[in-house]
């Protein structure tokens, strides 16, 4: 590729490989995650780059989907009385630390433990943000590995204390 940087070529290659893995694996997406955190993380990345909220929710625990649904219900009630712009989730549910959809996304590190697994998710942006990393928290649910939270990196030195669950709770408990 003339004029293309090695980083851009690498990101495009990673994105293409992730898409191929997803197309092959998504024949049965709900069963996709049975025990393999990398496969689940790749499906998560494909949904993130496609900005596909339904696919993201299909990878989550029932409890996390319920938390999101309750936040959306509360948000709709606020929007009905104060207008959509005044609602806490006016920009939608924050499935990543950046509002901007990522150009590319890939699993960067897997840290298993007894009750859960944490996977670093690296993102690349085509705009000014550059690269950033969030984390997904995986746990077993009905013999499948599912996403139970998304931990956000807001600074380079972040300790990932704020996650999707906390952001949704804090949005309404002010």
C-alpha positions in Angstrom: 0.0 0.0 0.0 1.8 3.1 -1.2 1.4 6.1 1.2 -0.1 4.0 4.0 1.6 3.9 7.4 2.6 0.5 9.0 0.2 1.2 11.9 -2.8 1.9 9.5 -2.0 -1.3 7.6 -1.8 -3.3 10.8 -5.1 -1.8 12.1 -6.8 -2.6 8.8 -5.5 -6.1 8.8 -6.6 -6.7 12.4 -10.1 -5.3 11.6 -10.4 -7.6 8.5 -9.3 -10.6 10.5 -11.8 -9.8 13.3 -14.6 -9.3 10.8 -13.9 -12.7 9.2 -13.8 -14.4 12.6 -17.1 -12.8 13.5 -18.8 -13.8 10.2 -17.7 -17.4 10.8 -18.6 -17.4 14.5 -21.8 -15.4 14.4 -23.9 -18.2 12.9 -25.0 -18.7 16.5 -24.0 -15.5 18.3 -25.6 -16.3 21.7 -23.6 -19.5 21.9 -20.5 -17.8 20.5 -18.9 -17.1 23.9 -18.9 -20.6 25.4 -15.7 -20.4 27.3 -13.4 -18.5 24.9 -12.8 -14.9 26.1 -11.0 -14.0 22.9 -13.9 -15.1 20.6 -16.3 -13.1 22.8 -14.0 -10.1 22.8 -13.7 -10.3 19.0 -17.5 -10.4 18.7 -17.7 -7.4 21.0 -15.2 -5.5 18.9 -17.1 -6.3 15.7 -20.3 -5.0 17.3 -18.5 -1.9 18.5 -17.0 -1.0 15.1 -20.4 -1.7 13.4 -22.0 0.4 16.2 -24.5 -2.5 16.6 -26.3 -2.1 19.9 -28.4 -5.2 19.5 -25.4 -7.4 18.9 -23.7 -5.9 21.9 -26.6 -6.7 24.1 -26.7 -10.3 22.8 -23.2 -10.8 24.3 -24.2 -9.5 27.8 -25.5 -11.1 31.0 -29.2 -10.9 31.6 -28.5 -8.7 34.6 -26.5 -6.2 32.6 -29.2 -6.1 29.9 -31.8 -5.5 32.7 -29.7 -2.6 34.2 -29.5 -1.0 30.7 -33.3 -1.5 30.1 -34.1 0.2 33.5 -31.7 3.1 32.7 -33.4 3.5 29.3 -36.9 3.5 31.0 -35.8 6.1 33.5 -34.2 8.1 30.7 -37.4 8.0 28.6 -39.4 9.3 31.6 -37.0 12.2 32.1 -37.0 13.0 28.3 -40.8 13.0 28.3 -41.0 15.7 31.0 -37.9 17.8 30.3 -37.1 17.1 26.6 -34.7 14.6 25.1 -31.7 17.0 25.3 -32.1 17.2 29.1 -32.1 13.4 29.6 -28.9 11.8 31.1 -28.6 9.4 28.1 -29.3 11.9 25.4 -26.3 10.5 23.5 -27.4 6.9 24.1 -26.0 4.2 26.3 -22.2 4.6 26.7 -20.8 1.2 25.6 -17.3 2.7 25.4 -15.4 5.5 27.0 -15.5 7.6 23.7 -18.7 8.7 22.1 -17.0 8.4 18.7 -17.3 4.9 17.1 -13.9 3.3 16.8 -12.3 2.7 13.4 -10.8 -0.6 14.8 -11.1 -2.7 17.9 -9.3 -5.8 19.1 -8.7 -7.8 22.3 -5.3 -6.8 23.8 -4.9 -8.7 27.0 -6.8 -11.5 28.9 -6.7 -11.7 32.7 -8.6 -14.7 34.0 -9.5 -15.2 37.7 -11.6 -17.5 39.7 -15.0 -15.8 39.2 -14.5 -13.6 36.2 -12.2 -12.7 33.3 -11.1 -9.2 32.3 -10.2 -8.5 28.7 -8.5 -5.3 27.6 -10.1 -3.9 24.5 -7.9 -1.7 22.4 -9.6 0.9 20.1 -8.2 3.0 17.3 -9.8 6.1 16.1 -9.7 7.7 12.7 -10.2 11.1 14.4 -8.2 13.0 17.0 -8.6 10.6 19.9 -5.9 8.2 18.6 -5.9 4.9 20.6 -7.5 4.0 23.9 -8.3 0.9 25.9 -11.4 -0.1 27.9 -12.0 -3.4 29.6 -14.8 -5.9 29.5 -15.6 -8.0 32.5 -16.7 -11.5 31.6 -18.5 -14.0 33.8 -20.2 -17.4 33.4 -24.0 -17.4 32.9 -25.8 -20.6 32.1 -22.6 -22.3 30.9 -21.7 -19.3 28.6 -19.2 -16.6 29.0 -21.0 -13.2 28.9 -20.1 -9.5 29.3 -21.1 -8.3 32.8 -19.6 -4.8 32.7 -17.5 -2.5 30.5 -14.8 -0.6 32.4 -13.9 2.8 30.9 -10.5 4.4 30.7 -10.9 8.1 30.8 -7.2 8.9 31.3 -3.9 7.2 30.4 -3.3 6.5 34.1 -6.9 5.4 34.8 -7.6 2.6 37.2 -10.8 1.6 35.4 -13.0 2.4 38.4 -15.9 3.7 36.3 -17.8 1.1 34.4 -21.1 1.0 32.4 -23.0 -0.1 35.5 -21.7 2.7 37.6 -22.1 5.3 34.9 -25.8 4.3 34.4 -26.5 4.4 38.1 -24.7 7.7 38.6 -26.6 9.2 35.7 -29.9 9.0 37.6 -28.8 9.1 41.3 -27.7 12.7 41.4 
